[in-house]
Amino acid sequence: MSQAPEVKVEIPSVCEACGKRHFTAAQGKFFVEKCNVPPRYFALCDACKREKYAKKFAGFLKGVQL
């Protein structure tokens, strides 16, 4: 049997929002191949992810009385 050709997937190692390097290519490759993490997960660093989702959550809370 012949093996399927290897597909090259680009794994970002620099945050798209702030430009900070937050991951090595080897770390990203490991998680994509072994843990089935989608490459898009690595597009933002942890700090930018927190900021993005904090803003999104705040939008949900607009007008809600606590």
C-alpha positions as CSV (number, residue, x, y, z in Angstrom):
1,M,0.0,0.0,0.0
2,S,1.2,3.5,-0.7
3,Q,1.1,6.2,1.9
4,A,-0.8,9.4,1.4
5,P,1.4,12.4,0.7
6,E,2.4,14.4,3.7
7,V,0.4,17.7,3.9
8,K,2.4,20.7,4.9
9,V,0.5,22.8,7.4
10,E,1.7,26.2,8.4
11,I,1.8,26.6,12.2
12,P,2.1,30.2,13.3
13,S,4.7,30.9,16.0
14,V,4.1,34.7,16.1
15,C,0.9,36.2,17.5
16,E,-1.2,37.8,14.8
17,A,-2.4,40.5,17.1
18,C,0.8,41.7,18.9
19,G,3.6,40.1,16.9
20,K,5.1,38.5,20.0
21,R,6.8,35.1,19.4
22,H,5.0,32.7,21.7
23,F,5.6,29.2,20.3
24,T,8.3,27.3,18.5
25,A,7.7,25.4,15.3
26,A,8.6,22.1,17.0
27,Q,6.1,22.7,19.8
28,G,3.3,23.6,17.4
29,K,4.1,20.6,15.2
30,F,4.0,18.3,18.2
31,F,0.6,19.5,19.4
32,V,-0.9,19.5,15.9
33,E,0.3,16.0,15.1
34,K,0.1,14.2,18.4
35,C,-2.8,16.0,20.2
36,N,-5.0,16.9,17.3
37,V,-4.9,20.6,18.1
38,P,-5.9,22.7,15.1
39,P,-3.1,25.0,13.8
40,R,-5.4,28.0,14.0
41,Y,-5.2,27.6,17.9
42,F,-1.7,29.1,17.7
43,A,-2.6,32.3,15.9
44,L,-2.8,34.3,19.1
45,C,-0.7,34.4,22.2
46,D,-2.3,33.6,25.6
47,A,-2.5,37.3,26.5
48,C,-4.2,38.3,23.3
49,K,-6.6,35.4,23.6
50,R,-7.6,36.5,27.1
51,E,-8.1,40.1,25.9
52,K,-10.2,38.9,22.9
53,Y,-12.5,36.7,25.0
54,A,-12.7,39.3,27.8
55,K,-14.0,41.8,25.3
56,K,-16.4,39.3,23.8
57,F,-17.7,38.3,27.3
58,A,-18.1,42.0,28.3
59,G,-20.3,42.4,25.2
60,F,-22.5,39.6,26.5
61,L,-22.8,41.4,29.8
62,K,-23.8,44.8,28.4
63,G,-27.1,45.8,30.0
64,V,-27.1,42.9,32.5
65,Q,-27.6,44.1,36.1
66,L,-25.4,42.3,38.5
